[in-house]
Amino acid sequence: MSRIREKFAELSAKKEKALIAYIMVGYPNENATISSVRGLVKGGADIIELGFPFSDPLADGPIIQNASMISLENGTKINRFFNIVKKIRRETDIPLILMTYTNILYHKGYPEFITEAKNAGIDGFILPDMSIEESKEYLASAKNMTDTIFLISPNTTKSRIEKIGKSSSGFLYLVAVYGTTGIKTGIQNYTLKAIKEVKKITSGKIPVGVGFGVSTPDDVKKYVKAGADAVIVGSAFLKLIEQTPQNKLELRIAAFTKSLKRQTIIT
């Protein structure tokens, strides 16, 4: 069983849902990444998504796009990324997910990239532009190595959710809003309805995580109440990183993480 699946099993036994935190590696620098991860772990995050920068991040809003650009300008290459993952692994066993775009893996070759990522300490992948129709080689390369987390949206058809659910492992990522990440539109009724529908379609065979536009403890609370197995927060952490001096980053990240994590406990 992967670290991600073990984490969901552990949380289920404790009657908790997962808080998944996203940060961009190398933003605004490597030291900030390490400090942020330490803060996330101290604050009780259950899973961490580590973004690897891409020059054309189609699914990302302006906050993550800006972080990606700065990380690229800082010279974040894949070898450096994996070295940072190894540093994180020496400090914690928290499940780590690599979020990037398909071309990064395709360029190196799926088997080689996934093996290298696994050896560094990565437990799963989120590739927003990976379509299920073109995923055969990717899935074959990841099998028994890392979890493959696919995205669905509130308007994804039932038959397609079933198909994507069968190819996903770790959890299924439900995009909460139409559009890109970081765009705060408030919690929509169509999203709350979609959570219930997806849970019904998947029959509890895979956890359902909700992300995009989640930024406050109240957001987390509402999605948990609606039945989400995990809530994913990204841009709010990047904003906090941008606004916080390096020497206070770990403490502020930990405090914000705790405020979010409290809302994942089922009462």
Secondary structure, 3 states (H helix, E strand, C coil): CCHHHHHHHHHHHCCECEEEEEEECCCCCHHHHHHHHHHHHHHCCCEEEEECCCCCCCCCCHHHHHHHHHHHHCCCCHHHHHHHHHHHHCCCCCCEEEECCHHHHHHHCHHHHHHHHHHHCCCEEECCCCCHHHCHHHHHHHCCCCEEECEECCCCCHHHHHHHHHHCCCCEEEECCCCCCCCCCCCCHHHHHHHHHHHHHHCCCCCEEEECCCCCHHHHHHHHHHCCCEEEECHHHHHHHHHCCHHHHHHHHHHHHHHHHHHHECC
